Amino acid sequence: MYPIHHCEASQSELKPSSVKNWLSQLEISGKRKNNLLIPLRQMYEEAYYDEIIEKNPMERVKALTVHTREPEPFNSDETNRILNELSGQEQNLILFAFYSGLRSSELIGLQWKDIDLKNQKAFVRRAIVLNKEKLPKTKSGTRTLELLPKAIEALQNQRKYTERENHWVFYDPKHNTRWKNHQAI
C-alpha cells in the first residue's frame, strides 16, 4: 500500500461536490452526517499542513443545518396501551419514565438513596452510559424532581423487586441485575 503522497490521482480526486453528493445519499440524520465530517476534515487538514496536498477540499464543505423536532409525547390512550403490554419491573420502569421525564440513562442510574417517598421527591445525580456511571448529561441535569402520583405508584410497585438491594431502583428483568446500557430501554 502506498502512502497518499505517492498517489498523485488521489490528491485531486476529492472535490467538495463529491463529499456533498456522498452526504446526500446517506440515509442518516444531519447531525450524524456532521459527525462523520469531523474526522474527514481533520484528516484533510493534517494532510494540507503536512504539505501532502496543495489544498484542503474539506474547507468548502460546510456543516449541515440540523433541524431539531419538537417532542411528540404519547397521549393518554397511547400511554395506557403501552403500559397494558408490560408487567412487573418493565411496567414500573416505563410508568416511572412517563411520569418523571427522566432520560433513559438517568432512569437506570437512579438509586434508592435518591428517592424520598415521604416528601415525594427524586434526586437525579447520575446516569449510566455504556456500563459507566456518569454525571447527568448537562449541569442542569443534576436536579430534584417533585414526583407525580403515578411515578410514586411505579416506585412503590418496584420496591418488592429491588429495594432489598438498597442500591439501584430499576433492574434489567431478564438478568435481574442493574441495566448496563440505557439504549436497551
PEURJO-V144369 format. One record per pair of residues at least 12 apart in sequence whose C-alpha atoms are under 8 Angstrom apart, sorted by the first residue. I is the first residue (numbers start at 0). J is the second residue. Records with the same first field share a line. If there is no record, write none. Layout:
BEGIN
I: J / J
END
This chain:
BEGIN
3: 51
4: 51 / 52
10: 52
13: 56
14: 56
15: 56 / 57 / 59 / 60
18: 60
19: 60
29: 63 / 64 / 65 / 66
30: 63 / 65
32: 63
33: 62 / 63
36: 62
39: 57
40: 57 / 58
43: 55 / 56 / 57
44: 57
78: 97
82: 94
87: 157
88: 157 / 160 / 169 / 170 / 171 / 172
89: 172
90: 153
91: 153 / 154 / 156 / 157
92: 106 / 153 / 169
94: 149 / 150 / 153
95: 149 / 150 / 151 / 153 / 154
96: 150
97: 150
98: 146 / 147 / 149 / 150
99: 144 / 146 / 147 / 150
103: 181 / 182 / 184
104: 126 / 127 / 128 / 180 / 181
105: 123 / 125 / 126 / 127 / 135
106: 126 / 169
107: 126 / 127 / 167 / 168 / 169 / 170 / 177 / 178 / 181
108: 125 / 126 / 127 / 132 / 167
109: 123 / 124 / 125 / 126 / 167 / 168 / 169
110: 165 / 166 / 167 / 168
111: 162 / 165 / 166 / 167 / 168
112: 165 / 166
116: 151
119: 145 / 146 / 147 / 151
120: 143 / 144 / 145 / 146
121: 143 / 144 / 145 / 146
122: 141 / 142 / 143 / 144
123: 135 / 140 / 141 / 142 / 143 / 144
124: 140 / 141 / 142
125: 141
127: 179 / 180 / 181
128: 179 / 180 / 181
129: 179 / 180 / 181
130: 178 / 179 / 180
131: 179
154: 168
157: 169
END
